[in-house]
Amino acid sequence: MWTRHEHEPGLFDAGHCRACARETGLLGHYWRVQEEESSLRAAVRWARQARSYAIWALGMSGVGILLTAIALLRG
């Protein structure tokens, strides 16, 4: 059974076209690629969150150093 595709005839991308993957027997590969892409998006989200926490921690440590220097100068 032929399926209507969104891409040009002759182009095959089993990682992104479920119909092509099913027709060629690469559905397992399709699911693996989808899971890897999902993992990549999650890793990027974690990295962005870690970066914001690192910036916040760096700012707070700067404030702490500044307060310590002021306390030392005041005696």
N, CA, C and O atoms as CSV, one atom per row, in Angstrom:
chain,resi,resn,atom,element,x,y,z
A,1,MET,N,N,0.839,-1.170,0.000
A,1,MET,CA,C,0.000,0.000,0.000
A,1,MET,C,C,0.892,1.244,0.000
A,1,MET,O,O,1.741,1.398,0.878
A,2,TRP,N,N,0.706,2.111,-0.960
A,2,TRP,CA,C,1.504,3.324,-1.055
A,2,TRP,C,C,0.847,4.428,-0.246
A,2,TRP,O,O,-0.378,4.539,-0.192
A,3,THR,N,N,1.659,5.214,0.362
A,3,THR,CA,C,1.185,6.283,1.223
A,3,THR,C,C,1.556,7.623,0.617
A,3,THR,O,O,2.611,7.762,-0.001
A,4,ARG,N,N,0.694,8.600,0.792
A,4,ARG,CA,C,0.976,9.948,0.310
A,4,ARG,C,C,2.025,10.591,1.212
A,4,ARG,O,O,1.909,10.553,2.437
A,5,HIS,N,N,3.055,11.183,0.594
A,5,HIS,CA,C,4.172,11.733,1.348
A,5,HIS,C,C,4.247,13.239,1.182
A,5,HIS,O,O,3.790,13.797,0.185
A,6,GLU,N,N,4.831,13.883,2.177
A,6,GLU,CA,C,5.009,15.324,2.158
A,6,GLU,C,C,6.272,15.736,1.398
A,6,GLU,O,O,6.428,16.910,1.062
A,7,HIS,N,N,7.161,14.804,1.125
A,7,HIS,CA,C,8.433,15.144,0.493
A,7,HIS,C,C,8.452,14.738,-0.973
A,7,HIS,O,O,7.552,14.047,-1.449
A,8,GLU,N,N,9.488,15.176,-1.681
A,8,GLU,CA,C,9.640,14.874,-3.111
A,8,GLU,C,C,9.820,13.373,-3.329
A,8,GLU,O,O,10.404,12.698,-2.481
A,9,PRO,N,N,9.331,12.838,-4.452
A,9,PRO,CA,C,9.581,11.430,-4.753
A,9,PRO,C,C,11.076,11.186,-4.920
A,9,PRO,O,O,11.787,12.016,-5.485
A,10,GLY,N,N,11.545,10.055,-4.431
A,10,GLY,CA,C,12.954,9.715,-4.531
A,10,GLY,C,C,13.755,10.118,-3.310
A,10,GLY,O,O,14.874,9.640,-3.129
A,11,LEU,N,N,13.210,10.989,-2.464
A,11,LEU,CA,C,13.893,11.368,-1.236
A,11,LEU,C,C,13.380,10.482,-0.121
A,11,LEU,O,O,12.177,10.254,0.003
A,12,PHE,N,N,14.289,9.989,0.681
A,12,PHE,CA,C,13.917,9.079,1.757
A,12,PHE,C,C,14.634,9.507,3.023
A,12,PHE,O,O,15.857,9.641,3.033
A,13,ASP,N,N,13.889,9.718,4.072
A,13,ASP,CA,C,14.454,10.057,5.362
A,13,ASP,C,C,13.673,9.290,6.415
A,13,ASP,O,O,12.666,9.768,6.937
A,14,ALA,N,N,14.151,8.101,6.715
A,14,ALA,CA,C,13.437,7.230,7.646
A,14,ALA,C,C,13.388,7.807,9.045
A,14,ALA,O,O,12.536,7.410,9.839
A,15,GLY,N,N,14.270,8.725,9.367
A,15,GLY,CA,C,14.273,9.317,10.686
A,15,GLY,C,C,13.165,10.320,10.889
A,15,GLY,O,O,12.866,10.662,12.033
A,16,HIS,N,N,12.548,10.806,9.842
A,16,HIS,CA,C,11.539,11.838,9.996
A,16,HIS,C,C,10.227,11.529,9.292
A,16,HIS,O,O,9.253,12.260,9.472
A,17,CYS,N,N,10.175,10.482,8.507
A,17,CYS,CA,C,8.944,10.141,7.797
A,17,CYS,C,C,8.483,8.759,8.246
A,17,CYS,O,O,9.044,7.749,7.821
A,18,ARG,N,N,7.485,8.708,9.085
A,18,ARG,CA,C,6.999,7.451,9.630
A,18,ARG,C,C,6.448,6.526,8.539
A,18,ARG,O,O,6.623,5.309,8.602
A,19,ALA,N,N,5.788,7.108,7.548
A,19,ALA,CA,C,5.223,6.284,6.466
A,19,ALA,C,C,6.331,5.593,5.688
A,19,ALA,O,O,6.220,4.407,5.378
A,20,CYS,N,N,7.403,6.321,5.364
A,20,CYS,CA,C,8.537,5.709,4.647
A,20,CYS,C,C,9.174,4.615,5.495
A,20,CYS,O,O,9.519,3.550,4.983
A,21,ALA,N,N,9.330,4.873,6.784
A,21,ALA,CA,C,9.948,3.903,7.675
A,21,ALA,C,C,9.113,2.632,7.746
A,21,ALA,O,O,9.658,1.529,7.733
A,22,ARG,N,N,7.800,2.779,7.821
A,22,ARG,CA,C,6.933,1.605,7.896
A,22,ARG,C,C,7.007,0.797,6.601
A,22,ARG,O,O,7.069,-0.432,6.639
A,23,GLU,N,N,7.002,1.484,5.457
A,23,GLU,CA,C,7.032,0.792,4.169
A,23,GLU,C,C,8.329,0.038,3.958
A,23,GLU,O,O,8.324,-1.012,3.315
A,24,THR,N,N,9.433,0.534,4.473
A,24,THR,CA,C,10.734,-0.094,4.242
A,24,THR,C,C,11.175,-0.970,5.400
A,24,THR,O,O,12.251,-1.564,5.340
A,25,GLY,N,N,10.378,-1.067,6.448
A,25,GLY,CA,C,10.722,-1.915,7.573
A,25,GLY,C,C,11.726,-1.284,8.524
A,25,GLY,O,O,12.399,-1.997,9.269
A,26,LEU,N,N,11.838,0.019,8.513
A,26,LEU,CA,C,12.792,0.712,9.383
A,26,LEU,C,C,12.093,1.456,10.519
A,26,LEU,O,O,12.588,2.479,10.992
A,27,LEU,N,N,10.963,0.951,10.947
A,27,LEU,CA,C,10.205,1.640,11.985
A,27,LEU,C,C,10.978,1.691,13.304
A,27,LEU,O,O,10.876,2.674,14.038
A,28,GLY,N,N,11.750,0.645,13.616
A,28,GLY,CA,C,12.583,0.659,14.818
A,28,GLY,C,C,13.611,1.777,14.765
A,28,GLY,O,O,13.867,2.456,15.760
A,29,HIS,N,N,14.194,1.954,13.586
A,29,HIS,CA,C,15.159,3.039,13.396
A,29,HIS,C,C,14.464,4.389,13.573
A,29,HIS,O,O,15.017,5.296,14.195
A,30,TYR,N,N,13.281,4.519,13.039
A,30,TYR,CA,C,12.513,5.765,13.171
A,30,TYR,C,C,12.310,6.111,14.642
A,30,TYR,O,O,12.550,7.245,15.055
A,31,TRP,N,N,11.867,5.133,15.431
A,31,TRP,CA,C,11.612,5.393,16.851
A,31,TRP,C,C,12.900,5.745,17.590
A,31,TRP,O,O,12.892,6.604,18.473
A,32,ARG,N,N,14.019,5.080,17.233
A,32,ARG,CA,C,15.299,5.369,17.877
A,32,ARG,C,C,15.743,6.798,17.583
A,32,ARG,O,O,16.226,7.495,18.475
A,33,VAL,N,N,15.580,7.239,16.332
A,33,VAL,CA,C,15.948,8.607,15.962
A,33,VAL,C,C,15.061,9.609,16.698
A,33,VAL,O,O,15.545,10.638,17.170
A,34,GLN,N,N,13.775,9.314,16.796
A,34,GLN,CA,C,12.871,10.211,17.507
A,34,GLN,C,C,13.261,10.317,18.985
A,34,GLN,O,O,13.217,11.400,19.567
A,35,GLU,N,N,13.639,9.195,19.581
A,35,GLU,CA,C,14.044,9.216,20.985
A,35,GLU,C,C,15.351,9.990,21.177
A,35,GLU,O,O,15.501,10.713,22.163
A,36,GLU,N,N,16.296,9.845,20.244
A,36,GLU,CA,C,17.550,10.594,20.328
A,36,GLU,C,C,17.305,12.090,20.194
A,36,GLU,O,O,17.926,12.885,20.900
A,37,GLU,N,N,16.407,12.478,19.296
A,37,GLU,CA,C,16.087,13.893,19.144
A,37,GLU,C,C,15.423,14.436,20.402
A,37,GLU,O,O,15.690,15.569,20.804
A,38,SER,N,N,14.561,13.640,21.027
A,38,SER,CA,C,13.922,14.045,22.266
A,38,SER,C,C,14.961,14.205,23.374
A,38,SER,O,O,14.897,15.155,24.154
A,39,SER,N,N,15.906,13.289,23.445
A,39,SER,CA,C,16.976,13.371,24.444
A,39,SER,C,C,17.833,14.610,24.225
A,39,SER,O,O,18.244,15.261,25.185
A,40,LEU,N,N,18.100,14.936,22.975
A,40,LEU,CA,C,18.894,16.119,22.664
A,40,LEU,C,C,18.170,17.389,23.116
A,40,LEU,O,O,18.779,18.283,23.703
A,41,ARG,N,N,16.867,17.460,22.838
A,41,ARG,CA,C,16.095,18.632,23.281
A,41,ARG,C,C,16.110,18.749,24.800
A,41,ARG,O,O,16.220,19.854,25.330
A,42,ALA,N,N,16.001,17.626,25.508
A,42,ALA,CA,C,16.045,17.647,26.970
A,42,ALA,C,C,17.418,18.109,27.462
A,42,ALA,O,O,17.506,18.881,28.417
A,43,ALA,N,N,18.486,17.641,26.814
A,43,ALA,CA,C,19.838,18.049,27.214
A,43,ALA,C,C,20.044,19.543,27.004
A,43,ALA,O,O,20.670,20.208,27.829
A,44,VAL,N,N,19.524,20.067,25.912
A,44,VAL,CA,C,19.640,21.508,25.653
A,44,VAL,C,C,18.874,22.291,26.713
A,44,VAL,O,O,19.352,23.317,27.196
A,45,ARG,N,N,17.696,21.813,27.073
A,45,ARG,CA,C,16.899,22.474,28.112
A,45,ARG,C,C,17.641,22.473,29.449
A,45,ARG,O,O,17.671,23.491,30.140
A,46,TRP,N,N,18.250,21.317,29.824
A,46,TRP,CA,C,19.025,21.236,31.063
A,46,TRP,C,C,20.229,22.167,31.018
A,46,TRP,O,O,20.560,22.803,32.019
A,47,ALA,N,N,20.886,22.252,29.866
A,47,ALA,CA,C,22.065,23.123,29.742
A,47,ALA,C,C,21.678,24.586,29.908
A,47,ALA,O,O,22.393,25.344,30.565
A,48,ARG,N,N,20.567,24.989,29.328
A,48,ARG,CA,C,20.109,26.372,29.487
A,48,ARG,C,C,19.784,26.677,30.946
A,48,ARG,O,O,20.116,27.751,31.448
A,49,GLN,N,N,19.143,25.745,31.616
A,49,GLN,CA,C,18.800,25.946,33.016
A,49,GLN,C,C,20.069,26.002,33.870
A,49,GLN,O,O,20.167,26.831,34.774
A,50,ALA,N,N,21.028,25.137,33.596
A,50,ALA,CA,C,22.283,25.148,34.345
A,50,ALA,C,C,23.035,26.457,34.127
A,50,ALA,O,O,23.651,26.985,35.053
A,51,ARG,N,N,22.984,26.980,32.903
A,51,ARG,CA,C,23.649,28.247,32.620
A,51,ARG,C,C,23.022,29.384,33.425
A,51,ARG,O,O,23.736,30.230,33.965
A,52,SER,N,N,21.709,29.406,33.506
A,52,SER,CA,C,21.062,30.475,34.275
A,52,SER,C,C,21.400,30.358,35.759
A,52,SER,O,O,21.600,31.374,36.424
A,53,TYR,N,N,21.467,29.123,36.294
A,53,TYR,CA,C,21.865,28.944,37.691
A,53,TYR,C,C,23.313,29.369,37.905
A,53,TYR,O,O,23.633,29.969,38.931
A,54,ALA,N,N,24.188,29.068,36.955
A,54,ALA,CA,C,25.597,29.448,37.082
A,54,ALA,C,C,25.751,30.967,37.069
A,54,ALA,O,O,26.541,31.516,37.836
A,55,ILE,N,N,25.008,31.641,36.210
A,55,ILE,CA,C,25.065,33.107,36.170
A,55,ILE,C,C,24.570,33.688,37.482
A,55,ILE,O,O,25.162,34.632,38.005
A,56,TRP,N,N,23.491,33.136,38.018
A,56,TRP,CA,C,22.960,33.592,39.296
A,56,TRP,C,C,23.989,33.367,40.408
A,56,TRP,O,O,24.214,34.263,41.222
A,57,ALA,N,N,24.611,32.197,40.456
A,57,ALA,CA,C,25.596,31.888,41.495
A,57,ALA,C,C,26.816,32.803,41.374
A,57,ALA,O,O,27.352,33.253,42.386
A,58,LEU,N,N,27.253,33.077,40.159
A,58,LEU,CA,C,28.385,33.973,39.963
A,58,LEU,C,C,28.053,35.380,40.453
A,58,LEU,O,O,28.886,36.031,41.084
A,59,GLY,N,N,26.858,35.842,40.170
A,59,GLY,CA,C,26.430,37.158,40.643
A,59,GLY,C,C,26.376,37.227,42.158
A,59,GLY,O,O,26.815,38.212,42.752
A,60,MET,N,N,25.838,36.187,42.789
A,60,MET,CA,C,25.754,36.165,44.249
A,60,MET,C,C,27.138,36.107,44.889
A,60,MET,O,O,27.376,36.740,45.918
A,61,SER,N,N,28.047,35.351,44.286
A,61,SER,CA,C,29.399,35.309,44.849
A,61,SER,C,C,30.085,36.664,44.696
A,61,SER,O,O,30.858,37.062,45.567
A,62,GLY,N,N,29.818,37.372,43.611
A,62,GLY,CA,C,30.362,38.718,43.432
A,62,GLY,C,C,29.845,39.664,44.496
A,62,GLY,O,O,30.596,40.482,45.028
A,63,VAL,N,N,28.567,39.556,44.806
A,63,VAL,CA,C,27.982,40.386,45.859
A,63,VAL,C,C,28.623,40.042,47.198
A,63,VAL,O,O,28.920,40.935,47.992
A,64,GLY,N,N,28.837,38.764,47.453
A,64,GLY,CA,C,29.474,38.340,48.702
A,64,GLY,C,C,30.891,38.878,48.825
A,64,GLY,O,O,31.289,39.328,49.899
A,65,ILE,N,N,31.654,38.837,47.744
A,65,ILE,CA,C,33.023,39.372,47.755
A,65,ILE,C,C,33.004,40.872,48.001
A,65,ILE,O,O,33.815,41.396,48.764
A,66,LEU,N,N,32.080,41.554,47.356
A,66,LEU,CA,C,31.970,43.002,47.541
A,66,LEU,C,C,31.631,43.344,48.993
A,66,LEU,O,O,32.238,44.248,49.566
A,67,LEU,N,N,30.679,42.642,49.592
A,67,LEU,CA,C,30.312,42.889,50.988
A,67,LEU,C,C,31.474,42.573,51.936
A,67,LEU,O,O,31.687,43.280,52.921
A,68,THR,N,N,32.217,41.515,51.635
A,68,THR,CA,C,33.378,41.169,52.449
A,68,THR,C,C,34.441,42.261,52.374
A,68,THR,O,O,35.018,42.635,53.396
A,69,ALA,N,N,34.702,42.770,51.183
A,69,ALA,CA,C,35.687,43.839,51.023
A,69,ALA,C,C,35.253,45.098,51.763
A,69,ALA,O,O,36.082,45.763,52.384
A,70,ILE,N,N,33.973,45.434,51.706
A,70,ILE,CA,C,33.472,46.606,52.425
A,70,ILE,C,C,33.618,46.405,53.938
A,70,ILE,O,O,34.004,47.330,54.654
A,71,ALA,N,N,33.312,45.209,54.417
A,71,ALA,CA,C,33.427,44.918,55.855
A,71,ALA,C,C,34.881,45.009,56.307
A,71,ALA,O,O,35.163,45.514,57.394
A,72,LEU,N,N,35.809,44.518,55.473
A,72,LEU,CA,C,37.225,44.596,55.833
A,72,LEU,C,C,37.726,46.043,55.840
A,72,LEU,O,O,38.538,46.405,56.691
A,73,LEU,N,N,37.264,46.860,54.922
A,73,LEU,CA,C,37.710,48.247,54.833
A,73,LEU,C,C,37.140,49.085,55.986
A,73,LEU,O,O,37.785,50.033,56.432
A,74,ARG,N,N,35.962,48.751,56.463
A,74,ARG,CA,C,35.341,49.499,57.561
A,74,ARG,C,C,35.957,49.116,58.906
A,74,ARG,O,O,35.840,49.844,59.892
A,75,GLY,N,N,36.606,47.973,58.921
A,75,GLY,CA,C,37.337,47.588,60.114
A,75,GLY,C,C,36.538,46.801,61.041
A,75,GLY,O,O,37.030,46.405,62.098
